[in-house]
Amino acid sequence: MFPFLGISNVDGSPSALDRMLASQLGNEAVNALMAGKHSVMVGIVDKKFQYTPFEQAIKHHDKINPAFLKLAEILAA
């Protein structure tokens, strides 16, 4: 299940919900790094944070944007 993100769906300004979700996910990503978790994506499932390994998160995609891959490598270091 994917959360509704108004900005990505309608190309409008981010809603308060978009901003809160981005803040929560960013905060949890920092917490994950500080806890030693690497190479994972942070998401919310059933109102709880969940970590998904990058390899699993992208396994259905044939092409990876090199800029995103470089960013993932930097964040995982």
N, C-alpha and C positions, 0 to 999 in steps of 0.2 A: 504494500500500500504506500502511495506517495502522498506527502502532504501537499496541500494547495499552496502554491507560491504565486501570488497575484502578479508580481513583476515579471516573472518568466512566462506566464500564460497570456498576459494581455499587453505586454510591453509598456506598462504604465509605471508610475512611481511606486516604490515599495510601500506596502501597507504597514500598519503597526505590527500585525502578526508576522509579516516577512522580516521585519527588523528584530523582533523578539526571537524568532526562530534562528536567524543568522547569529545573533548574540549568544544564544544558548549553545548552538553547535560549535561556534568558535571557542567559547569558554571550555566546553567539554573536550575539544581537540587539544587545547593547551594542557588541560588536566591529564589527558591520556599521554601526551609526550612527557610530562613531568613524572608520570607513573611508570615510564619506561616502555610504553606501548609504541611500536613503530610500524610503519607500512600498513596502517589501517585507515578506513574511512569511518567517520562518526555519523550515525543516523539515529532516528528515533523510531522505535517499534513498540506499539502498545504503551505509549507514554513513558517509555524507558529508553535510555541511551543504549545503543548497540554498536559494537565495533565489527566491521567487516574487512577482512584482508583485501588489499588493493587487487590482488590476483583474482579473487572471487568476484569483486565488484565490477571488474572490467572483462570478465571471461566471455561475455556475449558480444563484445565489440571487436571488430576486425582491425580498426585503425585507432591509434592513440595519438592525440595531439602531443607532439614532442615538448611543447612548452609546459603542458600539464604533467608530463612524465618527469621533466627536469624539476618542477616544483615539488612533486612527490618525493623525489630523491633528496632534495634539500631538506624537506621537513622530516624525512626519516633519519637523517644523519644525526 
